[in-house]
Amino acid sequence: MATVKIHFLGAAGTVTGSKYYLETPAMNIMIDCGMFQGLKELRLQNWQPLPIQADKIGVVLLTHGHLDHTGYLPRLVKEGFKGQIIGTAPTLSIAAIILRDSAKIHEEEAEQANKMGYSSHDPALPFYTLKEAEKAIDLFQAKEKDQWISLSDTIQYRFRFNGHIIGATFIELEILGKLFVFSGDIGRREDALMDAPDRPQWADFLFLESTYGNRLHPQENVEEIVIGLVERTVHEKGQLIIPSFAVERLQSLIYLFWNLYKKNRIPNIPIFVDSPMGNNVLNVFENYPQWHKLSMSDYRAMCNHVNIITSFKDTWKTIDDPRPKIVIAGSGMVTGGRVLTYLNQLIDEPATTILLVGYMAEGTRGRQLLEGAHELKFFGKYHPVKAQVAHLESLSAHADQQELLDWLKEIKNIPEKVFLIHGEPTALDAFRSKIRDSYRWNVHIPKLFEVVEIVI
């Protein structure tokens, strides 16, 4: 008999900060290593050293490249981690882009806070620097999906396709003959860019995301909604501002606007993509065509249909451009990035429309806008919200409750335990009931920093 200890160091009782640490007799493994986003009490956790010894971790396995799954890696290296960071090739490409971009933003925000004096810290410091991000990237090691890879005589793992974003997988980790399955973020059955996710056939212990555990995506007519917003923008001579994640969401939006223009459903309104990171992500789509549905001719045509902004100088040129236009800019939940520069100038204009796309985590500015906030605080000031706010939930890259339940259908055994992770409390509780009613499985909702011992 042997014991596996699982430390829930993030995305437990909340959506962000995915980090799961497994102590096994053979070696210690971390699954994902993300940053907390949203509520201040969670963001402050990012600055606390992990309650484990980073230099005792043998390997980090990544489900995909998003910041809430990879953003803590430079801090982990700073705390003493020296092992390999393993993911699929597109996942590591995305993670490298995101970590470099995130480091630059941290450095710029610290510099701006010091310059304008709105930080409570003196001096304000970046969460990590570009140099620290590069040290983490140096440890990246790409592996193929669908191949079992040994970590020791008693441990092996494989990555399996999961939709969601380019390169995303769920992880099957076999320890002493027991199969631990980490879902990562599960994609949609029907998606413009990604194939449907593979499904697990066996799971002794299942770690299952629950972002939309209490919801079904609405049956929206996305095209008609977008056409209406573009028509309003043209009529009002305004701006359609779309905060967007640089990975997947950005490419989906570009594809949507290109298709509508191609079908003569919208005019040739200027579309600006202000996301240096998004521009780099487009290159990942070009480098890994086998990981998405787009043909190279469609991919190149849609990229040529938009104006890619790479310099801050061009951001200001775009803001000063008097034409009605569409601006897609990071970040997706309005937590930082270039979109704040546009909102700083345009959020108090009634002719402005802010289109929120997908999930907005608790405590983010995106959630505040969604809930009708009359003002928004950023750059140390409150800004009145006079812009119209619209929301498209059905473009989410996350499976909804029914898609999550369907993802479980091919599991042949009864898992010994299902751990519900990566969800807010109401979603977790509703999904626990639903799984019990549908499958009669043993479900547990771990708390942040809880440690569970499994005897094998």
Disulfide bonds with the S-S distance in Angstrom:
none
